[in-house]
Amino acid sequence: MSEIGHTEYKHAHDHKDIDVFVRKENVAEVVMILQQEGFQKVWTRYDHLPSEENFRRYEKTIELENGKFHRITIDFFERNDLETVEANRFTVVKPDVLLSFYRNIHSSDKCWAVMAAKDLLERGIDPVGHPKLSEMPKID
């Protein structure tokens, strides 16, 4: 939902990841594609928590040209009833619905962007592409 070209900071959570929501009828195909691309299932503390989303995590590690290794993490949620919007040429879960998942199936409720998006929604402002999502908060 953040603005195009924003700086991505690692803060308030233990990793950067890609959240993917998949319709139930497409789950087998998506799992097969992930496995063909070298991703492997990773067990997390969230795997057995009750939720409607049927959470899974897949990861793979790649070696960059400079010899360093980089982990790619995909958090995979199974869900059929999500409203979506277009943001930065991507289809994303509608912001108010997506933000309702934090503290439930996702642990980054302390993330600056999440906090900013919640604040914007509370003030009736659409958070999609808003600069506040990538603005480092001021510490008083």
GUNU-453416 format. One record per atom (N, C-alpha, C): residue number from 1; x, y, z. Coordinates in steps of 0.02 Angstrom, whole numbers, always signed. Layout:
BEGIN
num = NUM, x = X, y = Y, z = Z
...
END
This chain:
BEGIN
num = 1, x = +41, y = -60, z = +0
num = 1, x = +0, y = +0, z = +0
num = 1, x = +43, y = +63, z = +0
num = 2, x = +107, y = +56, z = +16
num = 2, x = +149, y = +116, z = +21
num = 2, x = +160, y = +149, z = -47
num = 3, x = +185, y = +210, z = -45
num = 3, x = +197, y = +246, z = -107
num = 3, x = +254, y = +213, z = -146
num = 4, x = +252, y = +221, z = -212
num = 4, x = +302, y = +192, z = -256
num = 4, x = +370, y = +223, z = -241
num = 5, x = +422, y = +181, z = -238
num = 5, x = +490, y = +205, z = -229
num = 5, x = +509, y = +222, z = -157
num = 6, x = +468, y = +203, z = -109
num = 6, x = +484, y = +219, z = -39
num = 6, x = +542, y = +178, z = -14
num = 7, x = +576, y = +203, z = +37
num = 7, x = +630, y = +167, z = +69
num = 7, x = +600, y = +115, z = +115
num = 8, x = +623, y = +54, z = +111
num = 8, x = +597, y = -1, z = +153
num = 8, x = +645, y = -10, z = +211
num = 9, x = +621, y = +6, z = +271
num = 9, x = +662, y = -2, z = +331
num = 9, x = +643, y = -67, z = +366
num = 10, x = +693, y = -100, z = +395
num = 10, x = +678, y = -159, z = +437
num = 10, x = +671, y = -132, z = +508
num = 11, x = +609, y = -136, z = +533
num = 11, x = +595, y = -108, z = +599
num = 11, x = +534, y = -143, z = +629
num = 12, x = +534, y = -149, z = +693
num = 12, x = +476, y = -173, z = +731
num = 12, x = +452, y = -242, z = +711
num = 13, x = +488, y = -275, z = +669
num = 13, x = +475, y = -346, z = +658
num = 13, x = +539, y = -381, z = +641
num = 14, x = +537, y = -447, z = +641
num = 14, x = +599, y = -485, z = +635
num = 14, x = +619, y = -499, z = +563
num = 15, x = +576, y = -484, z = +515
num = 15, x = +594, y = -497, z = +446
num = 15, x = +547, y = -459, z = +399
num = 16, x = +569, y = -450, z = +338
num = 16, x = +525, y = -425, z = +285
num = 16, x = +495, y = -485, z = +251
num = 17, x = +434, y = -480, z = +231
num = 17, x = +403, y = -536, z = +197
num = 17, x = +353, y = -513, z = +145
num = 18, x = +329, y = -560, z = +108
num = 18, x = +277, y = -547, z = +58
num = 18, x = +215, y = -584, z = +83
num = 19, x = +160, y = -548, z = +92
num = 19, x = +97, y = -580, z = +112
num = 19, x = +56, y = -593, z = +49
num = 20, x = +37, y = -656, z = +41
num = 20, x = -1, y = -677, z = -18
num = 20, x = -66, y = -709, z = +6
num = 21, x = -122, y = -687, z = -21
num = 21, x = -187, y = -716, z = -6
num = 21, x = -210, y = -755, z = -67
num = 22, x = -228, y = -818, z = -56
num = 22, x = -244, y = -863, z = -111
num = 22, x = -314, y = -892, z = -101
num = 23, x = -353, y = -893, z = -154
num = 23, x = -419, y = -925, z = -151
num = 23, x = -410, y = -1000, z = -140
num = 24, x = -455, y = -1030, z = -102
num = 24, x = -449, y = -1101, z = -84
num = 24, x = -442, y = -1146, z = -145
num = 25, x = -477, y = -1131, z = -199
num = 25, x = -474, y = -1174, z = -258
num = 25, x = -406, y = -1169, z = -294
num = 26, x = -365, y = -1119, z = -276
num = 26, x = -300, y = -1110, z = -308
num = 26, x = -240, y = -1132, z = -264
num = 27, x = -255, y = -1155, z = -204
num = 27, x = -201, y = -1171, z = -156
num = 27, x = -152, y = -1223, z = -183
num = 28, x = -177, y = -1278, z = -208
num = 28, x = -132, y = -1332, z = -233
num = 28, x = -87, y = -1306, z = -288
num = 29, x = -114, y = -1267, z = -334
num = 29, x = -74, y = -1240, z = -389
num = 29, x = -20, y = -1192, z = -363
num = 30, x = -38, y = -1150, z = -316
num = 30, x = +11, y = -1102, z = -288
num = 30, x = +66, y = -1138, z = -251
num = 31, x = +48, y = -1188, z = -211
num = 31, x = +99, y = -1227, z = -174
num = 31, x = +146, y = -1260, z = -224
num = 32, x = +119, y = -1288, z = -277
num = 32, x = +161, y = -1321, z = -328
num = 32, x = +209, y = -1270, z = -360
num = 33, x = +185, y = -1211, z = -376
num = 33, x = +227, y = -1159, z = -406
num = 33, x = +282, y = -1139, z = -357
num = 34, x = +265, y = -1128, z = -294
num = 34, x = +315, y = -1110, z = -244
num = 34, x = +369, y = -1163, z = -239
num = 35, x = +349, y = -1226, z = -237
num = 35, x = +397, y = -1281, z = -232
num = 35, x = +441, y = -1285, z = -294
num = 36, x = +412, y = -1274, z = -353
num = 36, x = +451, y = -1275, z = -415
num = 36, x = +502, y = -1218, z = -416
num = 37, x = +485, y = -1163, z = -383
num = 37, x = +531, y = -1106, z = -379
num = 37, x = +581, y = -1112, z = -323
num = 38, x = +581, y = -1169, z = -288
num = 38, x = +632, y = -1180, z = -236
num = 38, x = +612, y = -1159, z = -166
num = 39, x = +549, y = -1140, z = -156
num = 39, x = +526, y = -1122, z = -89
num = 39, x = +509, y = -1185, z = -50
num = 40, x = +523, y = -1182, z = +15
num = 40, x = +506, y = -1238, z = +59
num = 40, x = +463, y = -1215, z = +116
num = 41, x = +419, y = -1258, z = +139
num = 41, x = +375, y = -1244, z = +196
num = 41, x = +418, y = -1234, z = +258
num = 42, x = +403, y = -1181, z = +296
num = 42, x = +438, y = -1167, z = +358
num = 42, x = +386, y = -1165, z = +414
num = 43, x = +399, y = -1200, z = +469
num = 43, x = +352, y = -1200, z = +524
num = 43, x = +362, y = -1138, z = +567
num = 44, x = +305, y = -1109, z = +590
num = 44, x = +308, y = -1049, z = +632
num = 44, x = +262, y = -1059, z = +693
num = 45, x = +266, y = -1012, z = +738
num = 45, x = +223, y = -1016, z = +798
num = 45, x = +150, y = -1003, z = +781
num = 46, x = +136, y = -979, z = +721
num = 46, x = +67, y = -963, z = +701
num = 46, x = +31, y = -1021, z = +666
num = 47, x = +68, y = -1073, z = +649
num = 47, x = +40, y = -1127, z = +608
num = 47, x = -21, y = -1161, z = +639
num = 48, x = -24, y = -1167, z = +703
num = 48, x = -78, y = -1205, z = +734
num = 48, x = -128, y = -1161, z = +771
num = 49, x = -121, y = -1095, z = +763
num = 49, x = -170, y = -1050, z = +795
num = 49, x = -235, y = -1051, z = +756
num = 50, x = -291, y = -1048, z = +790
num = 50, x = -355, y = -1048, z = +754
num = 50, x = -364, y = -982, z = +716
num = 51, x = -379, y = -988, z = +652
num = 51, x = -394, y = -930, z = +610
num = 51, x = -430, y = -953, z = +548
num = 52, x = -462, y = -907, z = +515
num = 52, x = -497, y = -923, z = +453
num = 52, x = -450, y = -925, z = +393
num = 53, x = -388, y = -905, z = +402
num = 53, x = -343, y = -894, z = +346
num = 53, x = -299, y = -953, z = +327
num = 54, x = -293, y = -1004, z = +369
num = 54, x = -251, y = -1062, z = +354
num = 54, x = -181, y = -1039, z = +333
num = 55, x = -144, y = -1011, z = +379
num = 55, x = -79, y = -981, z = +367
num = 55, x = -25, y = -1033, z = +353
num = 56, x = +20, y = -1015, z = +305
num = 56, x = +79, y = -1055, z = +290
num = 56, x = +136, y = -1007, z = +275
num = 57, x = +197, y = -1027, z = +290
num = 57, x = +256, y = -987, z = +271
num = 57, x = +301, y = -1029, z = +226
num = 58, x = +325, y = -998, z = +172
num = 58, x = +373, y = -1029, z = +127
num = 58, x = +433, y = -984, z = +121
num = 59, x = +492, y = -1014, z = +118
num = 59, x = +554, y = -975, z = +112
num = 59, x = +602, y = -1008, z = +65
num = 60, x = +646, y = -966, z = +38
num = 60, x = +705, y = -991, z = +2
num = 60, x = +760, y = -940, z = +11
num = 61, x = +822, y = -963, z = +5
num = 61, x = +880, y = -919, z = +11
num = 61, x = +914, y = -917, z = -57
num = 62, x = +932, y = -857, z = -77
num = 62, x = +968, y = -849, z = -141
num = 62, x = +1035, y = -815, z = -128
num = 63, x = +1082, y = -829, z = -171
num = 63, x = +1147, y = -796, z = -167
num = 63, x = +1148, y = -738, z = -216
num = 64, x = +1165, y = -679, z = -191
num = 64, x = +1169, y = -619, z = -233
num = 64, x = +1236, y = -617, z = -269
num = 65, x = +1242, y = -573, z = -319
num = 65, x = +1304, y = -568, z = -358
num = 65, x = +1364, y = -551, z = -315
num = 66, x = +1353, y = -516, z = -259
num = 66, x = +1409, y = -497, z = -216
num = 66, x = +1428, y = -552, z = -167
num = 67, x = +1397, y = -611, z = -174
num = 67, x = +1414, y = -668, z = -131
num = 67, x = +1374, y = -672, z = -67
num = 68, x = +1335, y = -620, z = -52
num = 68, x = +1293, y = -621, z = +9
num = 68, x = +1230, y = -661, z = -5
num = 69, x = +1202, y = -687, z = +49
num = 69, x = +1141, y = -727, z = +44
num = 69, x = +1081, y = -685, z = +67
num = 70, x = +1024, y = -697, z = +36
num = 70, x = +963, y = -660, z = +51
num = 70, x = +905, y = -710, z = +57
num = 71, x = +868, y = -704, z = +111
num = 71, x = +810, y = -749, z = +122
num = 71, x = +747, y = -715, z = +96
num = 72, x = +708, y = -752, z = +57
num = 72, x = +643, y = -728, z = +32
num = 72, x = +589, y = -766, z = +70
num = 73, x = +545, y = -729, z = +103
num = 73, x = +493, y = -758, z = +144
num = 73, x = +425, y = -740, z = +115
num = 74, x = +383, y = -790, z = +104
num = 74, x = +315, y = -779, z = +81
num = 74, x = +268, y = -807, z = +134
num = 75, x = +228, y = -763, z = +163
num = 75, x = +175, y = -784, z = +209
num = 75, x = +112, y = -793, z = +168
num = 76, x = +85, y = -852, z = +171
num = 76, x = +33, y = -876, z = +125
num = 76, x = -30, y = -886, z = +166
num = 77, x = -83, y = -852, z = +147
num = 77, x = -147, y = -857, z = +182
num = 77, x = -200, y = -882, z = +133
num = 78, x = -241, y = -928, z = +156
num = 78, x = -294, y = -957, z = +115
num = 78, x = -359, y = -922, z = +133
num = 79, x = -389, y = -888, z = +84
num = 79, x = -450, y = -850, z = +100
num = 79, x = -489, y = -836, z = +36
num = 80, x = -555, y = -844, z = +37
num = 80, x = -596, y = -833, z = -23
num = 80, x = -635, y = -768, z = -23
num = 81, x = -648, y = -739, z = +34
num = 81, x = -696, y = -685, z = +39
num = 81, x = -666, y = -615, z = +47
num = 82, x = -610, y = -602, z = +15
num = 82, x = -577, y = -538, z = +26
num = 82, x = -594, y = -487, z = -27
num = 83, x = -607, y = -426, z = -5
num = 83, x = -616, y = -371, z = -51
num = 83, x = -547, y = -344, z = -68
num = 84, x = -537, y = -326, z = -131
num = 84, x = -471, y = -302, z = -152
num = 84, x = -476, y = -234, z = -185
num = 85, x = -420, y = -200, z = -189
num = 85, x = -413, y = -136, z = -225
num = 85, x = -348, y = -138, z = -265
num = 86, x = -341, y = -94, z = -313
num = 86, x = -279, y = -88, z = -351
num = 86, x = -234, y = -37, z = -316
num = 87, x = -170, y = -55, z = -308
num = 87, x = -122, y = -10, z = -277
num = 87, x = -54, y = -21, z = -310
num = 88, x = -27, y = +31, z = -339
num = 88, x = +39, y = +27, z = -371
num = 88, x = +43, y = -31, z = -421
num = 89, x = -9, y = -40, z = -459
num = 89, x = -13, y = -92, z = -510
num = 89, x = -19, y = -163, z = -482
num = 90, x = -35, y = -169, z = -418
num = 90, x = -45, y = -233, z = -386
num = 90, x = -117, y = -237, z = -360
num = 91, x = -143, y = -297, z = -356
num = 91, x = -207, y = -307, z = -323
num = 91, x = -192, y = -324, z = -251
num = 92, x = -218, y = -284, z = -205
num = 92, x = -205, y = -293, z = -134
num = 92, x = -271, y = -298, z = -96
num = 93, x = -267, y = -329, z = -38
num = 93, x = -325, y = -333, z = +6
num = 93, x = -344, y = -263, z = +27
num = 94, x = -410, y = -249, z = +26
num = 94, x = -435, y = -183, z = +46
num = 94, x = -405, y = -163, z = +114
num = 95, x = -378, y = -103, z = +120
num = 95, x = -341, y = -83, z = +180
num = 95, x = -375, y = -97, z = +247
num = 96, x = -439, y = -80, z = +254
num = 96, x = -471, y = -91, z = +319
num = 96, x = -477, y = -165, z = +336
num = 97, x = -485, y = -207, z = +285
num = 97, x = -488, y = -280, z = +296
num = 97, x = -418, y = -306, z = +313
num = 98, x = -368, y = -286, z = +274
num = 98, x = -300, y = -308, z = +286
num = 98, x = -277, y = -289, z = +356
num = 99, x = -290, y = -228, z = +376
num = 99, x = -268, y = -204, z = +442
num = 99, x = -304, y = -239, z = +499
num = 100, x = -362, y = -267, z = +486
num = 100, x = -398, y = -304, z = +538
num = 100, x = -362, y = -369, z = +556
num = 101, x = -317, y = -393, z = +513
num = 101, x = -280, y = -454, z = +526
num = 101, x = -224, y = -445, z = +576
num = 102, x = -198, y = -384, z = +582
num = 102, x = -142, y = -373, z = +628
num = 102, x = -166, y = -384, z = +700
num = 103, x = -122, y = -416, z = +739
num = 103, x = -134, y = -441, z = +807
num = 103, x = -172, y = -506, z = +806
num = 104, x = -199, y = -527, z = +749
num = 104, x = -236, y = -589, z = +745
num = 104, x = -193, y = -642, z = +711
num = 105, x = -178, y = -633, z = +647
num = 105, x = -139, y = -682, z = +610
num = 105, x = -70, y = -656, z = +591
num = 106, x = -53, y = -597, z = +612
num = 106, x = +9, y = -567, z = +591
num = 106, x = +37, y = -530, z = +651
num = 107, x = +102, y = -527, z = +657
num = 107, x = +132, y = -499, z = +718
num = 107, x = +160, y = -429, z = +709
num = 108, x = +148, y = -395, z = +654
num = 108, x = +180, y = -330, z = +644
num = 108, x = +134, y = -271, z = +658
num = 109, x = +94, y = -278, z = +711
num = 109, x = +49, y = -223, z = +730
num = 109, x = +88, y = -162, z = +757
num = 110, x = +153, y = -169, z = +768
num = 110, x = +194, y = -112, z = +790
num = 110, x = +229, y = -79, z = +731
num = 111, x = +219, y = -104, z = +672
num = 111, x = +251, y = -77, z = +611
num = 111, x = +228, y = -5, z = +599
num = 112, x = +274, y = +39, z = +581
num = 112, x = +257, y = +109, z = +568
num = 112, x = +202, y = +116, z = +516
num = 113, x = +208, y = +78, z = +461
num = 113, x = +159, y = +83, z = +407
num = 113, x = +90, y = +60, z = +430
num = 114, x = +89, y = +7, z = +470
num = 114, x = +25, y = -17, z = +496
num = 114, x = -7, y = +36, z = +542
num = 115, x = +34, y = +63, z = +587
num = 115, x = +8, y = +115, z = +632
num = 115, x = -16, y = +176, z = +593
num = 116, x = +22, y = +197, z = +543
num = 116, x = +2, y = +255, z = +503
num = 116, x = -61, y = +241, z = +464
num = 117, x = -66, y = +182, z = +435
num = 117, x = -126, y = +164, z = +396
num = 117, x = -188, y = +162, z = +441
num = 118, x = -182, y = +134, z = +500
num = 118, x = -238, y = +133, z = +547
num = 118, x = -259, y = +204, z = +565
num = 119, x = -211, y = +247, z = +578
num = 119, x = -226, y = +317, z = +595
num = 119, x = -261, y = +352, z = +537
num = 120, x = -237, y = +343, z = +476
num = 120, x = -268, y = +374, z = +418
num = 120, x = -339, y = +350, z = +408
num = 121, x = -350, y = +285, z = +415
num = 121, x = -418, y = +257, z = +408
num = 121, x = -465, y = +286, z = +461
num = 122, x = -440, y = +292, z = +523
num = 122, x = -481, y = +320, z = +576
num = 122, x = -501, y = +392, z = +561
num = 123, x = -459, y = +428, z = +523
num = 123, x = -474, y = +497, z = +504
num = 123, x = -511, y = +502, z = +438
num = 124, x = -529, y = +443, z = +409
num = 124, x = -567, y = +442, z = +347
num = 124, x = -525, y = +454, z = +285
num = 125, x = -460, y = +442, z = +289
num = 125, x = -414, y = +453, z = +234
num = 125, x = -391, y = +386, z = +205
num = 126, x = -395, y = +378, z = +140
num = 126, x = -372, y = +317, z = +107
num = 126, x = -296, y = +311, z = +114
num = 127, x = -271, y = +256, z = +145
num = 127, x = -199, y = +250, z = +155
num = 127, x = -159, y = +227, z = +94
num = 128, x = -193, y = +203, z = +42
num = 128, x = -157, y = +175, z = -16
num = 128, x = -115, y = +229, z = -49
num = 129, x = -49, y = +217, z = -51
num = 129, x = -2, y = +263, z = -82
num = 129, x = +13, y = +326, z = -41
num = 130, x = -12, y = +330, z = +20
num = 130, x = -2, y = +390, z = +61
num = 130, x = +70, y = +393, z = +87
num = 131, x = +102, y = +452, z = +83
num = 131, x = +172, y = +458, z = +107
num = 131, x = +182, y = +443, z = +181
num = 132, x = +131, y = +450, z = +222
num = 132, x = +136, y = +435, z = +293
num = 132, x = +155, y = +362, z = +307
num = 133, x = +139, y = +318, z = +259
num = 133, x = +154, y = +247, z = +270
num = 133, x = +228, y = +233, z = +270
num = 134, x = +267, y = +275, z = +237
num = 134, x = +339, y = +263, z = +235
num = 134, x = +379, y = +317, z = +271
num = 135, x = +345, y = +355, z = +312
num = 135, x = +377, y = +408, z = +350
num = 135, x = +398, y = +382, z = +418
num = 136, x = +462, y = +392, z = +435
num = 136, x = +488, y = +370, z = +499
num = 136, x = +455, y = +412, z = +554
num = 137, x = +425, y = +380, z = +605
num = 137, x = +391, y = +420, z = +656
num = 137, x = +441, y = +460, z = +698
num = 138, x = +418, y = +517, z = +720
num = 138, x = +460, y = +560, z = +764
num = 138, x = +453, y = +536, z = +836
num = 139, x = +509, y = +530, z = +870
num = 139, x = +509, y = +508, z = +940
num = 139, x = +511, y = +570, z = +984
num = 140, x = +462, y = +576, z = +1028
num = 140, x = +459, y = +634, z = +1072
num = 140, x = +502, y = +625, z = +1133
END
